[in-house]
Amino acid sequence: MEKDNTLHIAEIPYETGALRFRYSRKMSEDKTKWIRDGYFEEYYENGNIASHGNYQDGLETGLWTDYHENGMKAAEGHYEKGKEAGIWNYWDEDGNIEASEDFL
């Protein structure tokens, strides 16, 4: 059976119709489920970005950034195979650094 590597874009709304998630996905090899693969975005109901990053075969990978509802950065760090890796930084809603954490 030929492997299908086609990526599909999914857009999942809130009940109000506002966009909640937008991400790329691919069908599993056994064709039983969708797997997130590629760029991912999450939005607050007010339309502001909540989070963005990338998936690889269903696991978070690379740089991810989370935002407070007011648009200020809330957290930023890297994932490796679905787990936090390296230094993650956290900010309050006014943009002041709150903490840093090193995930070894």
N, C-alpha and C positions, 0 to 999 in steps of 0.2 A: 504494500500500500504506500502510495506517495505521501510524503510529509508535507502538510500545508503550513507554511510560515507566515501566512497573511495576517497582518495586524488589523484589528477593527477598532474603531473609536466608539466608546460607550459614553453616553451622557445621561446621568441619573438626576432627576429633579426632586426638589422638595414637593410636598403636597400642594404648595402654592404655585408651582410651576417654575420657580426660580431654580437655576442650575445649582446642584449640590456637588456632584462629582463629574469629572471628565478624565477619561484615561484610555490608554491603548491596551488591548488585550488580544490574546490568541487562543485558539481552541486547543485543548489538551490533545495529545497524540491519540488517545482512545476515544476522542470526540464526545466525552461525557460532561465536560465543564469548561468554562472560560478561565483563563489564567492571565492575571495582569502582567503586562510585559511592555516596558517603555514608559513614556511620560505620564505622570499622574498629577491632577489638580483637584483640590477640595475647596469649596467656597462657603462662606457664610450666607445666610439667607438674604442679607442686605447686598450681596453681590461682591463683597470684598473677598480676596483670596485668603484661605485659611491655611493651606499647606500645598507644597509642591515638591516633587522629586521624581525618582525613577524606580521602576521595578524591573527585575530580570528573573524570568521564570517564576513569578509569583512572590518573590522576595524583594524587600527594599534594598536598593543599592545606590552608592554614590551620595552626593550632597542632597540633603533635605532641608527645607526651610519652612517653619511654622510662623503664623502671624496672629496677633491679637485681632479682635473684631474691628478695632479702630484703624487697622492697616499697619501698625507698628510691628516690627519683627519680634517674635516671641522666643524662638529657638532655632538653632542651626547647628548641623553636624552631619557626619557621614554614617552610612550604613554599609556593612559588608555581609552579604548573604543573610539579610533580614535582621541583623543585630547591630546595635549602636557600636561605633568604632571611633577611636581617637577622641579628640576634645570636642565637646558640645558646649555651646554658649547659650545662656538664657537671659532674656531682657524683660523688664516690666512694661506696662502699657505706655509709659512715657519715654521709652527708649533707653532707660538706664540698665546697665548690666547688673543682673541679679546674682548669677552664679556661672561657674564653669565646672564641667565634670569630665574626667578622663576615663573613657571606656577602653580598657586594655584589651 
